[in-house]
Amino acid sequence: MGFDSIWHWLVLLVIVLVVFGTGKLSKMGPDLGNAVRGFKKALHGDDDEKKSDAKSGEQLKADPPADASTQSQRDSSEAK
């Protein structure tokens, strides 16, 4: 009995159905799909996270200009 025989595949299918049952096999497809999607998201998620952090991250801003009274006090202290 080789791998190319149809009888081999039918016997293997019957054994798999008996061991796992139809309920577990019907749930295996969506579970496998979710696992693959999660894996792909994890692979590409780091790049997306860095891009979103750069766009929405806090931007550095210069200090606001000082008002005129503070500026004149500095000038007078430097002059002495």
N, C-alpha and C positions, 0 to 999 in steps of 0.2 A: 504494500500500500504506500504509494508515493504522494508527494504534495500536489501533484497534478491530477490526481484522481478525484472525481466528483463525490465518490463514496466517502473518502477521507474527510472532505469538508462537511458533508452532511452529518457524519458521526460526531465530528468536532462541534458542530453547531448544536446538536442535541445535548451533548455533554455540557456545553456552556449554558444552555437554557435550563437544564436540570440543576446545575450548581448555583447559578446566580438568580434564576427565576426571571419572569418577564417584567415584574415590577421594578427590579433593580436595573435591568437593562434599559427600560424606557427613561429612567431618571439619569442614566449615565451620560446620555447625549447632551442635554442642557448643562449638566455639571461640568462636562469637559469643555463645552463652549465658553462657559463663564470663566473657567480656569485659564483658557487660552487668552481671552480678552483681558483678564486681570494681568497676565504675564506681559502682554503687549503694552498695556497701559503703564506698567511698572518700568518697562524698558524706556518708553518715550516720555514718561511722566516727569522725570528729572529735568529734561529740557524745557517742557512746558511750564514747570514750576519756576525755573529760573527766569524765563521770559515774563511770566506774570508778576513775579516779585520785582523785576526791574521796572516794569510799567507802573505798577500800583504802589511801589515802595515809596518811602518818605524821601522827598528830594531835599538836598541841602540848599539852604538859602543864606544869603549874606545878612549880616546884622543890619537892622533898620538904621537909617540915617539918624544921627543924634540931633536933637533940637538945638536951636541957635544959642540958648543960654549956656548949655553945657560946652559948646564949642568955644564961646568967648572966655569961659573960665579956664579952659585948657591953654588958650593962647596967652592969657595974662600970666599964668604961672610959668610958662615957658620963657616969657620975656624977662622975668626977674633973674 
